[in-house]
Amino acid sequence: MEKESIIKGLHPLEIKVLLQFTRGEKLTNELLMDTLSFNLGQCNQVFSWLSQKALIKESQREKHVFLEITELGEEYHKAGTPEECMIRLLEKEGPLTLPDIAKKMGIENKDAGSAFGSLSKEGVLLMDKEKRVCIGDCSGNKKMDVLKDLIASVSDQGQVLLDSLTEEQKGIVLQHSKKRGSAAGIFKIAEREKISYSITDDGVSAGKALKERGITGEEIGILTPEILARGEWKTKGFRGYNINVPPSRVLLGRKNPYVNFLVDLKDKLISLGFEEFEGPLVETEFWNSDALFMPQFHSARDIHDVFYITEPQYAKEIENPYLDHVAKTHENGWETGSRGWNYSFDRNFTKRLILRSQGTVLSAKTLTKAKIPGKYFGVVRCFRPDTVDATHAADFYQIEGIVLGEHVHLKNLLGLLKVFAVEVAGSKEVKYVPAYFPFTEPSVEVHIKHDVLGWFELGGSGIFRPEVTKPLGINVPVLAWGLGIDRMALLSLGLNDLRDLFTSDIEQVRLRKRRNSYAEN
């Protein structure tokens, strides 16, 4: 009876596999696509169904790690890397300033700065007394030559086994692969599993039974007007219908657990006397970076790689006196007691429109109208071209906040961080790690421990530097932090992957809601 039930419940895709293959054959996606003209999705689905019914079993699993080229890598293969192009330009025209190099190469100033930074470390390029870039010792070009050969090899072959590379090549690959904090990346590392299956004794038996009954997998499953009009119903068989299938469940609507988490977090901060701030998703380079004392042409800018807006590209204006004060602070330190970054501030580049990459942009804007003393926070949606994994996303939320006052200090900041880590995220273990951010000094990262993922960074914090606060009209200490709300929710809701917060699997959302209700009771 059980065997009869399995046969009646077989999908046409399963039937075709059981009829086509027998014991001892190695079933793979490639074999099914070649023999039965299945697409990849159908192959995965039929293997899943047959495995659940124990009609096939996994016979072999091989894991391979490949190196593949990105679109950016293909561009570099055709035109050369920025480093190669920079050297060619300097060989042709002689010493140039970084802004002139960026203009002639048709790239952003910060990209020219990054290319110069990597070459200057090797002594290939130097900066003369007139702040012009000139060629130094070209014998340090070895890494660039290895990178050039790698790009050509991977582009030509499509993919290369990572294990086939030398240790030197692997180091260069890791440096130029898509990862957090980098640009788009020249390479991407892809892990592939190749799984093969074999038919079980039950599968062989089911295949014989299907042949005896004359079942082909071509039976009609849905009766349509076209089938009736063509008369096909007269000559073809029909799939069986199960009238004992239970009716659909009646499901009541509930709030998403992550939405509840965000609402509870806002309520908690408001009850502590914080005021909420908000702002647009599209920001200027000025507020996203320049107002935070991040130099325009320095490679440190890469830690906040951004999505650029194509139309319109620039804002009409930046409000004064903030633009003038920030520009002078970058150039010579203005009235902050700093020497600044000692370069000519680009007032056109600062108007460039982007999707905000960090919540601190709203903290900076709030300083222009903040009360002293004051406490402010925001639940801020941010965007960075990150590689998506269990703890990273390209579209994510931060809890951003500032506290202003004559007597606030580092201990106050550490206490607030502990509230977020323990009271909000529910972490049992917390640690603080010294960090560097261009806009805070001292700077601190807070880390929490997940039962499965281990230690990971919750976010960064610190005390705003005078170069940030004074140009925006603030002359008291300002505590600042930007923490990953998604990561807090990861721990608080008992999840192991950030992507589960935004899953399209409604059953997982219902289960999570049910588990959280039990925990609260």
VEXDREN-2710 file (C-alpha; in Angstrom, 1 decimal):
% VEXDREN-2710
k/r/px/py/pz
1/MET/0.0/0.0/0.0
2/GLU/2.8/2.4/0.9
3/LYS/4.6/1.6/-2.4
4/GLU/1.4/2.2/-4.3
5/SER/1.0/5.6/-2.5
6/ILE/4.5/6.7/-3.5
7/ILE/4.0/5.8/-7.1
8/LYS/0.7/7.7/-7.3
9/GLY/2.3/10.8/-5.7
10/LEU/5.2/10.9/-8.2
11/HIS/5.7/14.1/-10.2
12/PRO/6.2/13.8/-14.0
13/LEU/9.9/14.9/-13.6
14/GLU/10.5/12.1/-11.0
15/ILE/8.8/9.6/-13.3
16/LYS/11.0/10.5/-16.2
17/VAL/14.2/10.0/-14.1
18/LEU/13.1/6.6/-12.7
19/LEU/12.2/5.4/-16.2
20/GLN/15.4/6.7/-17.8
21/PHE/18.0/5.5/-15.4
22/THR/18.7/2.4/-13.3
23/ARG/21.0/1.1/-10.5
24/GLY/24.7/2.0/-10.8
25/GLU/24.4/5.1/-12.9
26/LYS/25.8/8.3/-11.5
27/LEU/23.1/11.0/-11.6
28/THR/24.2/14.6/-11.9
29/ASN/22.7/17.9/-12.9
30/GLU/24.7/17.8/-16.2
31/LEU/23.4/14.3/-17.0
32/LEU/19.8/15.2/-16.5
33/MET/20.1/18.4/-18.5
34/ASP/21.8/16.5/-21.4
35/THR/19.5/13.4/-21.4
36/LEU/16.1/14.8/-20.3
37/SER/16.5/18.5/-21.3
38/PHE/15.8/19.5/-17.7
39/ASN/16.9/23.0/-16.6
40/LEU/19.0/23.5/-13.5
41/GLY/16.0/24.3/-11.3
42/GLN/14.2/21.2/-12.4
43/CYS/17.3/19.1/-11.6
44/ASN/17.6/20.4/-8.1
45/GLN/13.9/19.9/-7.5
46/VAL/13.7/16.4/-8.7
47/PHE/16.8/15.3/-6.7
48/SER/15.2/16.8/-3.6
49/TRP/11.9/15.1/-4.2
50/LEU/13.4/11.7/-4.9
51/SER/15.8/11.9/-2.0
52/GLN/12.9/12.6/0.4
53/LYS/11.1/9.5/-0.9
54/ALA/14.4/7.4/-0.5
55/LEU/14.2/6.5/-4.2
56/ILE/17.7/7.9/-4.8
57/LYS/20.6/8.6/-2.4
58/GLU/23.6/10.8/-2.4
59/SER/26.7/8.9/-3.6
60/GLN/29.4/11.6/-3.8
61/ARG/29.9/15.2/-2.8
62/GLU/32.9/17.3/-4.0
63/LYS/33.6/20.9/-3.0
64/HIS/35.8/23.2/-5.1
65/VAL/36.8/26.8/-4.6
66/PHE/37.1/28.8/-7.9
67/LEU/38.4/32.2/-8.7
68/GLU/36.3/34.2/-11.2
69/ILE/36.7/37.6/-12.8
70/THR/34.2/40.5/-12.1
71/GLU/33.0/43.1/-14.5
72/LEU/35.6/45.5/-13.0
73/GLY/38.3/42.9/-13.6
74/GLU/37.3/42.6/-17.3
75/GLU/37.5/46.4/-17.6
76/TYR/41.0/46.2/-16.1
77/HIS/41.9/43.3/-18.5
78/LYS/41.1/45.5/-21.5
79/ALA/42.3/48.9/-20.4
80/GLY/44.8/48.1/-17.5
81/THR/44.5/48.7/-13.8
82/PRO/44.5/52.3/-12.4
83/GLU/48.1/51.6/-11.3
84/GLU/49.2/50.6/-14.8
85/CYS/47.4/53.6/-16.4
86/MET/48.9/56.0/-13.8
87/ILE/52.4/54.8/-14.5
88/ARG/51.8/55.1/-18.3
89/LEU/50.5/58.6/-17.9
90/LEU/53.4/59.7/-15.8
91/GLU/55.9/58.2/-18.2
92/LYS/54.3/60.1/-21.0
93/GLU/53.7/63.5/-19.3
94/GLY/56.0/63.6/-16.3
95/PRO/55.1/64.6/-12.7
96/LEU/51.5/65.6/-12.1
97/THR/49.3/66.4/-9.1
98/LEU/46.8/63.8/-7.9
99/PRO/43.8/65.9/-9.1
100/ASP/45.4/66.4/-12.5
101/ILE/46.0/62.6/-12.7
102/ALA/42.4/61.8/-11.8
103/LYS/41.1/64.3/-14.4
104/LYS/43.3/63.0/-17.2
105/MET/42.5/59.3/-16.3
106/GLY/38.8/60.1/-16.0
107/ILE/38.4/58.6/-12.5
108/GLU/37.4/59.8/-9.1
109/ASN/40.0/61.6/-7.0
110/LYS/39.8/59.1/-4.3
111/ASP/40.5/56.2/-6.8
112/ALA/43.6/58.1/-8.0
113/GLY/44.6/58.5/-4.3
114/SER/44.1/54.7/-3.7
115/ALA/46.2/53.8/-6.7
116/PHE/49.0/56.2/-5.7
117/GLY/48.9/54.8/-2.1
118/SER/49.4/51.2/-3.2
119/LEU/52.3/52.1/-5.6
120/SER/54.0/54.5/-3.1
121/LYS/54.2/51.7/-0.6
122/GLU/56.4/49.7/-3.1
123/GLY/58.4/52.8/-3.9
124/VAL/57.2/52.8/-7.5
125/LEU/55.8/56.3/-7.2
126/LEU/56.9/59.3/-5.0
127/MET/55.6/62.7/-4.1
128/ASP/58.0/65.6/-4.8
129/LYS/58.2/68.9/-2.8
130/GLU/55.6/70.5/-5.1
131/LYS/53.1/67.8/-4.2
132/ARG/53.4/66.2/-7.6
133/VAL/53.5/62.5/-8.2
134/CYS/56.6/61.2/-10.0
135/ILE/58.0/57.8/-10.9
136/GLY/60.5/56.2/-8.4
137/ASP/61.9/52.7/-8.4
138/CYS/60.0/50.7/-11.0
139/SER/61.6/47.4/-9.9
140/GLY/58.9/47.3/-7.2
141/ASN/56.4/46.6/-9.9
142/LYS/56.5/42.8/-9.3
143/LYS/53.1/42.6/-7.5
144/MET/51.5/44.7/-10.2
145/ASP/52.9/42.3/-12.9
146/VAL/51.6/39.3/-10.9
147/LEU/48.2/40.9/-10.7
148/LYS/48.2/41.7/-14.4
149/ASP/49.0/38.1/-15.3
150/LEU/46.3/36.8/-12.9
151/ILE/43.7/39.0/-14.4
152/ALA/44.6/37.8/-17.9
153/SER/44.6/34.2/-16.9
154/VAL/41.2/34.2/-15.1
155/SER/39.6/36.3/-17.8
156/ASP/40.8/33.9/-20.5
157/GLN/39.8/30.7/-18.6
158/GLY/36.6/31.9/-17.0
159/GLN/37.4/30.4/-13.7
160/VAL/40.6/29.1/-12.0
161/LEU/40.9/26.6/-9.1
162/LEU/42.1/28.6/-6.1
163/ASP/44.4/25.7/-5.0
164/SER/46.3/25.9/-8.3
165/LEU/47.7/29.4/-7.3
166/THR/50.9/30.1/-5.5
167/GLU/50.9/31.6/-2.0
168/GLU/52.0/35.0/-3.5
169/GLN/49.1/34.8/-6.0
170/LYS/46.6/33.9/-3.3
171/GLY/47.7/36.9/-1.2
172/ILE/47.1/39.2/-4.1
173/VAL/43.8/37.6/-4.9
174/LEU/42.5/38.1/-1.3
175/GLN/43.7/41.8/-1.5
176/HIS/41.7/42.4/-4.7
177/SER/38.6/40.2/-4.1
178/LYS/35.1/41.4/-3.3
179/LYS/34.9/41.9/0.4
180/ARG/33.8/44.3/3.1
181/GLY/35.5/47.6/3.0
182/SER/36.8/47.3/-0.6
183/ALA/35.6/48.6/-3.9
184/ALA/33.8/46.4/-6.3
185/GLY/36.7/44.0/-6.5
186/ILE/38.7/42.5/-9.4
187/PHE/38.0/38.9/-8.5
188/LYS/35.3/37.0/-6.7
189/ILE/35.8/33.7/-4.9
190/ALA/33.1/31.1/-5.6
191/GLU/32.6/27.9/-3.7
192/ARG/30.9/25.1/-5.7
193/GLU/29.7/21.7/-4.6
194/LYS/29.2/18.9/-7.1
195/ILE/26.8/16.3/-5.9
196/SER/26.0/13.0/-7.6
197/TYR/23.2/10.5/-6.8
198/SER/22.4/6.9/-7.4
199/ILE/19.1/5.1/-7.6
200/THR/18.2/2.9/-4.6
201/ASP/16.6/-0.5/-4.6
202/ASP/13.2/1.1/-3.9
203/GLY/13.9/3.5/-6.9
204/VAL/14.6/0.5/-9.2
205/SER/11.4/-1.2/-8.0
206/ALA/9.4/2.0/-8.5
207/GLY/10.8/2.3/-12.0
208/LYS/9.7/-1.2/-12.9
209/ALA/6.2/-0.6/-11.5
210/LEU/5.9/2.5/-13.6
211/LYS/6.7/0.6/-16.8
212/GLU/4.3/-2.2/-15.9
213/ARG/1.5/0.4/-15.5
214/GLY/2.4/2.2/-18.7
215/ILE/3.1/5.5/-16.9
216/THR/5.3/7.7/-19.0
217/GLY/5.5/11.1/-17.2
218/GLU/3.7/12.7/-20.1
219/GLU/0.2/12.4/-18.5
220/ILE/-2.0/15.5/-18.4
221/GLY/-2.0/17.3/-15.0
222/ILE/-4.2/20.3/-15.9
223/LEU/-7.2/20.2/-18.2
224/THR/-7.2/23.4/-20.3
225/PRO/-9.5/24.8/-23.1
226/GLU/-6.7/24.2/-25.6
227/ILE/-6.4/20.5/-24.7
228/LEU/-10.2/20.1/-25.1
229/ALA/-10.2/22.0/-28.4
230/ARG/-7.4/19.9/-29.9
231/GLY/-9.0/16.6/-28.6
232/GLU/-5.8/15.6/-26.8
233/TRP/-7.8/14.4/-23.8
234/LYS/-9.1/11.5/-25.9
235/THR/-5.6/9.9/-26.5
236/LYS/-3.6/10.9/-23.4
237/GLY/-3.7/9.7/-19.9
238/PHE/-4.3/11.9/-16.8
239/ARG/-2.5/12.2/-13.5
240/GLY/-4.4/11.0/-10.5
241/TYR/-6.1/13.5/-8.2
242/ASN/-6.0/13.1/-4.4
243/ILE/-9.4/14.2/-3.0
244/ASN/-8.1/13.5/0.6
245/VAL/-5.7/16.4/0.6
246/PRO/-6.4/18.5/3.7
247/PRO/-7.7/22.1/3.2
248/SER/-5.5/25.1/3.6
249/ARG/-4.8/26.4/7.1
250/VAL/-6.5/29.7/8.2
251/LEU/-3.6/31.9/9.2
252/LEU/-4.0/35.1/11.2
253/GLY/-2.0/38.1/10.4
254/ARG/0.9/39.0/12.8
255/LYS/3.6/41.7/12.9
256/ASN/7.0/40.8/11.6
257/PRO/9.3/39.9/14.6
258/TYR/12.0/42.2/13.2
259/VAL/9.5/45.1/12.9
260/ASN/8.6/44.5/16.6
261/PHE/12.3/44.5/17.5
262/LEU/12.8/47.9/15.9
263/VAL/9.7/49.4/17.5
264/ASP/10.8/48.1/21.0
265/LEU/14.3/49.6/20.4
266/LYS/12.8/53.0/19.6
267/ASP/10.5/52.9/22.6
268/LYS/13.4/52.0/24.9
269/LEU/15.6/54.9/23.7
270/ILE/12.7/57.5/23.8
271/SER/12.0/56.4/27.4
272/LEU/15.7/57.2/28.2
273/GLY/15.2/60.8/27.0
274/PHE/16.5/60.5/23.5
275/GLU/15.0/62.4/20.5
276/GLU/14.7/60.7/17.2
277/PHE/16.3/62.2/14.0
278/GLU/15.6/61.3/10.4
279/GLY/17.0/62.2/6.9
280/PRO/16.9/61.3/3.2
281/LEU/18.4/58.2/1.7
282/VAL/20.3/60.2/-0.9
283/GLU/23.1/62.4/0.5
284/THR/26.1/64.4/-0.7
285/GLU/29.7/63.5/-0.2
286/PHE/29.9/66.5/2.0
287/TRP/27.6/65.2/4.7
288/ASN/28.4/61.6/4.2
289/SER/32.2/62.0/4.5
290/ASP/33.6/65.6/4.2
291/ALA/31.8/66.9/7.3
292/LEU/33.2/63.9/9.2
293/PHE/36.8/65.0/8.4
294/MET/37.3/62.1/5.9
295/PRO/39.9/63.4/3.3
296/GLN/38.7/63.5/-0.2
297/PHE/41.8/62.0/-1.9
298/HIS/42.9/59.5/0.8
299/SER/42.6/55.7/0.6
300/ALA/41.0/55.7/4.0
301/ARG/37.9/56.9/2.1
302/ASP/37.6/53.4/0.8
303/ILE/36.3/52.1/4.1
304/HIS/33.0/53.7/3.2
305/ASP/32.7/52.7/-0.4
306/VAL/29.4/54.0/-1.8
307/PHE/26.7/53.7/-4.5
308/TYR/26.8/56.8/-6.7
309/ILE/23.6/58.4/-8.1
310/THR/23.7/58.7/-11.9
311/GLU/21.0/61.3/-12.4
312/PRO/21.3/63.9/-11.1
313/GLN/25.0/63.5/-10.2
314/TYR/25.4/66.7/-8.1
315/ALA/23.4/68.7/-5.5
316/LYS/22.8/72.3/-6.3
317/GLU/24.5/73.7/-3.3
318/ILE/25.9/73.0/0.2
319/GLU/24.7/75.2/3.1
320/ASN/27.0/77.8/4.4
321/PRO/28.8/78.6/6.7
322/TYR/29.3/74.8/7.1
323/LEU/30.8/74.3/3.6
324/ASP/33.4/77.1/4.2
325/HIS/34.2/75.9/7.7
326/VAL/34.6/72.3/6.7
327/ALA/36.7/73.2/3.6
328/LYS/39.1/75.3/5.6
329/THR/39.3/72.5/8.3
330/HIS/40.4/70.1/5.6
331/GLU/42.9/72.5/4.0
332/ASN/44.6/74.0/7.1
333/GLY/42.7/73.0/10.2
334/TRP/40.7/76.4/10.4
335/GLU/40.1/77.2/14.1
336/THR/40.1/73.6/15.4
337/GLY/43.7/73.5/16.5
338/SER/44.5/70.9/13.8
339/ARG/46.8/71.2/10.8
340/GLY/44.0/69.7/8.6
341/TRP/44.8/67.4/5.7
342/ASN/46.9/70.0/3.8
343/TYR/45.2/69.8/0.3
344/SER/43.0/71.9/-1.9
345/PHE/39.4/71.0/-1.0
346/ASP/37.3/70.2/-4.1
347/ARG/34.0/72.1/-3.7
348/ASN/32.5/70.4/-6.7
349/PHE/33.3/66.8/-5.7
350/THR/31.7/67.5/-2.3
351/LYS/28.3/68.0/-4.0
352/ARG/28.4/64.5/-5.5
353/LEU/25.1/62.6/-4.7
354/ILE/25.3/59.1/-3.2
355/LEU/23.2/56.6/-1.2
356/ARG/24.3/57.2/2.4
357/SER/26.8/54.6/3.5
358/GLN/26.6/55.2/7.2
359/GLY/24.2/56.6/9.8
360/THR/26.8/59.1/11.1
361/VAL/25.8/61.4/8.2
362/LEU/22.6/62.2/10.2
363/SER/24.5/62.7/13.4
364/ALA/26.6/65.3/11.6
365/LYS/23.5/67.1/10.2
366/THR/21.9/67.0/13.7
367/LEU/24.9/68.8/15.2
368/THR/23.9/72.0/13.3
369/LYS/20.7/72.3/15.2
370/ALA/21.3/70.2/18.4
371/LYS/20.5/71.4/21.9
372/ILE/23.2/71.3/24.6
373/PRO/22.9/69.1/26.6
374/GLY/21.1/66.8/24.2
375/LYS/20.6/63.1/23.3
376/TYR/19.6/62.0/19.8
377/PHE/19.2/58.7/17.9
378/GLY/18.0/57.4/14.6
379/VAL/17.2/54.0/13.0
380/VAL/19.0/54.6/9.7
381/ARG/18.9/52.6/6.5
382/CYS/22.4/52.5/4.9
383/PHE/23.8/51.1/1.6
384/ARG/27.3/49.7/0.8
385/PRO/28.4/47.4/-2.1
386/ASP/29.3/44.6/0.4
387/THR/29.4/40.9/-0.4
388/VAL/26.2/39.4/1.2
389/ASP/26.9/36.7/3.8
390/ALA/25.7/35.7/7.3
391/THR/26.8/39.0/8.9
392/HIS/26.9/41.5/5.9
393/ALA/24.3/43.0/3.6
394/ALA/24.4/45.7/0.9
395/ASP/21.3/47.2/2.4
396/PHE/21.2/47.4/6.2
397/TYR/20.1/49.3/9.2
398/GLN/22.2/51.1/11.9
399/ILE/21.2/52.6/15.2
400/GLU/23.0/55.9/15.2
401/GLY/23.2/58.3/18.1
402/ILE/25.0/61.2/19.7
403/VAL/25.1/62.6/23.2
404/LEU/26.3/66.3/23.7
405/GLY/27.3/67.8/27.0
406/GLU/30.0/69.6/28.9
407/HIS/30.8/66.6/31.1
408/VAL/30.3/63.5/28.9
409/HIS/33.3/61.2/28.6
410/LEU/34.5/57.8/27.5
411/LYS/33.0/55.9/30.5
412/ASN/29.5/57.3/29.6
413/LEU/30.0/55.9/26.0
414/LEU/31.1/52.5/27.2
415/GLY/28.0/52.3/29.5
416/LEU/25.7/53.1/26.5
417/LEU/27.4/50.5/24.4
418/LYS/26.9/47.9/27.1
419/VAL/23.2/48.8/27.2
420/PHE/22.9/48.0/23.4
421/ALA/25.0/44.9/23.6
422/VAL/23.3/43.4/26.7
423/GLU/19.9/44.9/27.1
424/VAL/19.0/45.2/23.4
425/ALA/21.0/42.4/21.6
426/GLY/20.9/40.1/24.6
427/SER/24.6/39.2/24.5
428/LYS/26.1/37.5/27.5
429/GLU/29.7/38.4/26.5
430/VAL/30.9/41.9/25.4
431/LYS/34.3/43.2/24.6
432/TYR/35.6/46.6/23.5
433/VAL/38.4/46.9/20.9
434/PRO/40.4/50.1/20.1
435/ALA/39.7/51.3/16.6
436/TYR/40.4/54.0/14.1
437/PHE/37.8/56.3/12.4
438/PRO/38.8/59.6/10.8
439/PHE/36.1/61.4/12.7
440/THR/36.4/60.2/16.3
441/GLU/39.3/60.1/18.9
442/PRO/39.3/57.9/20.9
443/SER/37.5/55.3/18.8
444/VAL/36.1/52.0/20.1
445/GLU/34.5/49.0/18.5
446/VAL/32.1/46.9/20.5
447/HIS/32.0/43.1/19.8
448/ILE/29.5/40.5/21.0
449/LYS/29.6/36.8/21.0
450/HIS/27.0/34.6/19.1
451/ASP/26.6/31.0/20.0
452/VAL/27.1/29.8/16.4
453/LEU/28.9/32.7/14.6
454/GLY/31.3/33.5/17.4
455/TRP/32.6/37.0/18.0
456/PHE/31.6/39.7/15.6
457/GLU/31.7/43.5/15.5
458/LEU/28.4/45.2/16.5
459/GLY/29.6/48.6/15.4
460/GLY/31.9/51.6/15.9
461/SER/31.9/54.5/18.3
462/GLY/34.0/57.3/19.8
463/ILE/34.1/61.0/20.7
464/PHE/33.9/63.3/17.8
465/ARG/37.1/65.2/17.0
466/PRO/37.0/69.0/17.1
467/GLU/37.6/68.9/13.3
468/VAL/34.0/67.5/13.1
469/THR/32.2/69.5/15.8
470/LYS/33.6/73.0/15.6
471/PRO/32.9/73.6/11.9
472/LEU/29.3/72.6/12.6
473/GLY/29.0/75.0/15.6
474/ILE/29.5/72.7/18.5
475/ASN/32.1/73.4/21.2
476/VAL/31.4/70.6/23.8
477/PRO/32.3/66.9/23.8
478/VAL/30.0/64.7/21.6
479/LEU/29.7/60.9/22.1
480/ALA/28.8/59.1/18.9
481/TRP/28.1/55.6/17.8
482/GLY/26.8/53.7/14.8
483/LEU/25.8/50.1/15.5
484/GLY/24.3/47.3/13.4
485/ILE/20.7/46.8/14.4
486/ASP/20.4/43.9/12.1
487/ARG/23.2/42.2/14.0
488/MET/21.6/43.0/17.3
489/ALA/18.4/41.4/16.0
490/LEU/20.4/38.4/14.8
491/LEU/21.3/37.5/18.4
492/SER/18.1/38.7/20.0
493/LEU/15.8/36.7/17.7
494/GLY/18.0/33.6/17.9
495/LEU/19.1/33.6/14.2
496/ASN/22.3/32.5/12.5
497/ASP/22.1/34.5/9.3
498/LEU/21.2/38.2/8.6
499/ARG/19.3/37.1/5.5
500/ASP/16.8/35.3/7.6
501/LEU/15.5/38.7/8.9
502/PHE/14.2/39.4/5.4
503/THR/13.3/35.9/4.3
504/SER/10.5/35.4/1.8
505/ASP/9.7/32.1/3.5
506/ILE/6.6/33.1/5.5
507/GLU/6.7/29.8/7.4
508/GLN/10.0/30.8/8.9
509/VAL/8.6/34.1/10.0
510/ARG/5.7/32.4/11.7
511/LEU/7.9/29.9/13.5
512/ARG/10.2/32.7/14.6
513/LYS/7.2/34.7/16.0
514/ARG/5.9/31.6/17.8
515/ARG/9.4/30.9/19.4
516/ASN/9.6/34.5/20.5
517/SER/6.2/34.4/22.1
518/TYR/7.1/31.3/24.0
519/ALA/10.3/32.9/25.2
520/GLU/8.4/36.0/26.4
521/ASN/5.9/33.9/28.4
END
